Amino acid sequence: MKFRQLILKWWVWPLPLLILQVIQFFLVRRTLHTSAGISDDVLKIVNFQDAITKTSIILLLANVSLWVYYIIRKQGKAILGHLVMMCGVLVLCFWNLIGIGVWWMFNSDLVDNFGKEHPIPENVEYYEPLPSFQSEKVDEFGNTYKTEITDLINPDDSSTWLQVSQGFQGGMYRYSFYIPQEFDDGEIWLECYEVTDNVQLSKTRITDRTVQKITPEDKGRITVPREFSIYEGVWGEYYLARFEVWYIDYATRTKRKLTEKIYKVEGWMR
């Protein structure tokens, strides 16, 4: 069978979509039977579910296009078979959405409480992330212009070497860091800790998203802004987090903290 003939078969495109929904179904069941709490294992499952959802949307659009093709070609049997298979997919999708909604409903109190349980203490100086990927500034002549977080870094002022801005939604952030000196080949990354109880936030997830390789040639450079999310808490319930930039030397495997800064943050809600 030729490849073109195969990809136009009515069962080819719905099949992977159906398989993904079956996988999602068992992931939802596992999540529902997991003890309450947002553990690292649960977050890994939720991330996998997100990836499945995004892939399913792409496949759904492909199936719609294939359906249009069948209608134009007046292939009645293919339309009927495709419709039956897609009904099964939609039933599973609906069930999965209900299951995910039920799990978040029963765990929402736990997630919501993090910000409430860690109110911003008095007499602690902190910074607020820039309001977006780019923030508007007004110059001395009244002209409005955009600034990136990298524009606020001054090599002569160590307090500006670490800059954080908000991302697309609350709880999503970006950071950039100025490399003040020559380092051997290694990596830098970000670690975040709640200020009052020193709880490390989204431990492995922030590290994995913010790690960057550096070399001796990077001295005097500003790192590329990296995006990351803080999952503890919800929108609008702010608390303080200490952002630390760490460095590890590849050769000696020694680690040391380069700088730290306290920011007012909120958690990302799915």
N, C-alpha and C positions, 0 to 999 in steps of 0.2 A: 504494500500500500504506500503510495506516495505521501510525502510529508504534508503537502498542501491538502490532500484529501483527508488525512488524519486529523489535522487541526480544525477542520470544518465539521467533524463529527459532532452531533448534538450532545454527546456525553463527555467529551474531552474537557471542555472548560468548566462545566458544573462540578466535575469529579474532584479536582483539587480543592475547590471551594467547600464541597461537602466534607472532605477529609479534614480540612482546617476547622470546620465547625464541630466535628466529632472530637477532635483534640481539645478544642476550647471547652466542650461540654465536660470532659473529664477533668480539665484544669479547674473549671468552676466548681465541680463536685469536691475536688481536693481542697480548694480554698474554703468552701462552706464547712468542711469537716475539720478545718484547722482551728486550734484554740484561738480565742479572741486575742487580737494584738497585731501590730504591724511589725512582724519579725523580718529579718533579712530574707528568710526562705519564702515568706509570703510575698515580699516585694519582688523577688525574682520571678515568681509565678505571675504576678500582676504585670511585670515588664514583658514577659513572654506573651501574655494575653494581649497587650498593646500591639506587639509586633504582628500577631495573628490578625488582629482587627484591621490594621493598616493594609496588610497583604490582602485580606478579604475584600476590602473596599476596591482595591485595584482590580481584583478578579471579578468582582461584581460589575464593574464598568465594562470589562471585557465581555462578560456574558450578555450584557445589554446590547453591545455592538453586534455580537453574534446573532442575537434574536432579531435585530433589525435586518441583518443579512438574510435570515431565513424567511422573514416576511416579504422582503423584496423578491426573493427567489420563489416564493409561494411553495415552500417545502413544509407541507402540513404535518407529516409524521415527525419531522425534526422539531417543529414548533411544539407539538404535543409532548414529546419525550423530554425536551428541554424544560417545558413548563412544569411537568410532574417532578423532575429532579430539583428544580429551583424552589418548588413549594416545600420540599423536604429541607432544603438549606434554610429557607426563611423561618420554618418552624423551629429549627435548632437555634438560629440566631435569636429569635424571640425568647426562647427558654434561657439561653445564655445571658441575655441582657437582664432578665428577671433575677437569675441567680447572682449576678454581679451586684445588682442593685440591692438585693437582700443582704449580701455580705457587708457592703458598705454601710447600710442602714444600721446593722447591729454593731458595727465597729466605729461608727462616726463619733460617738461620745469619747472613746479613747483617743482618737486622733485630735478631736477638737480641744481636749483638755491640756495639751502640751503648752500652748501659749498662755492659757489661763493659769496654769500651775507655775509658770515662770514669768511673773510680771517684771517689768523693767524696774530695776532698783534705782533708788535715788543716789545722787552724787557720783554717778558713773558717766564719764564722758564717752560719747559714741558718735559715730558718723552715720549718715543715711546714704544708702546707695543712690546713684544718679537715677532720675525718674524713668529712664528708658534707655534703649540702645544708643540713642543720641538725645542730648538735651539741648534746649534752646538757650542761647545766651544773647545778651544785648550789649553791643559795644558802646564806646563813649559818644558815638554819633547817633545812637538810637537804632542802629541796624541790627536785625535779628540774624543769628547764624547758628549753625549746629556744631556741637562739640562731642567728640568721642571720649571714652574714658582715658584713652592714651594721651589725649591732649592735656589732661590735667596732671600728668606726671612731670615733675621737675627733678632732673638729676641732682641738683644741688640741695634738694629738700627731701630728706629720707622719709618724712611723714607722708609724702605723695607717691612713694614707690609702689605701693599696693593700692589699686583702684578697683572698686566694685560698682556695677550698675545693675539695675533691674532688667529682667528679660521680658519676654512676650507676655507672661502672666505673673501674678503674685507668687512668690516662692521660687521663681526662676531667676537666675542671676548670671552675670558674666564677670570675669576678673582678668586683670592684666597686671604684670609686674615688671619693674625696671631691674635689669641685671647690673648691680652696682660695681661689681669687681670681676676679676677673671676666676673662673671655676674650671676644674678639670672636668672631663666628660662625665656627665651624670644626669640627674633628673630633678626637677622641682615639681611640687604639687601643693595643693591647698588642703588644709584640715580646718574644720569648724567645730567650735565647742560652745555650748550654752554657758553663759557667764556665771550664773549663780551656783549651779550644781556641777559645772564642768563636764556635762554630758557631751560626748562626741556625736555630732549630727551626721546622719546619713554616711556612716564611716567609709565603707568601701566604695560607695557610689560616687561620692564627691572626689575621692582620690583618683578613681578610674577616669573620671571625666576631666579632671584638671591637670593631670600629669603632662609634663612637657620635657623633652630632652634639651640639654644645653651643652655647649662646648666652650672652650676658651675664647673662641671667636665671637661669642655672644656678649662679651663684656660691653656695657654701654648701650645695649639694645633693650627694647621693650617687647615682652612676649606677646604673641598673638592672643587676642581675647578668647577665652574659653568659657563655654556655657556649662552650667551645672544647676541642680535643683536641690532645695532643702525640703525634706518630706515631713519633718516633725512640725505639727501645728497646721493651722488653716489660714485662709485669707482674712486679713483685718485684725488678727490677734497677734500683736507684735511682741517680740522679746529680743534680748541682746545675745549676739553670737560673736565669739572671738575668732577672727580669721587669721590663720597662721600659714605662712609660706615656708615649706621645708625643702631641704636639698639633701641628696644622697650622692656620694662619690662612687662611681662604678668600680674603680680599682680597689679602694679600701673598704667599701660598703659602710662607711661612717655617715651618720645623719646629723644634721644640725638645723635649727630653726633660723631663718633669715630675718623675718620680721613678723609682727602681729598687729592687728587693728580690730577694734570693736565696732560692729555694725548693728543697726536695728533691722531685724528680718521678720519674715512671716513664712509659713509653710505653704507648699504647693498643694492645691486641692485638685483631684482628678475629676 
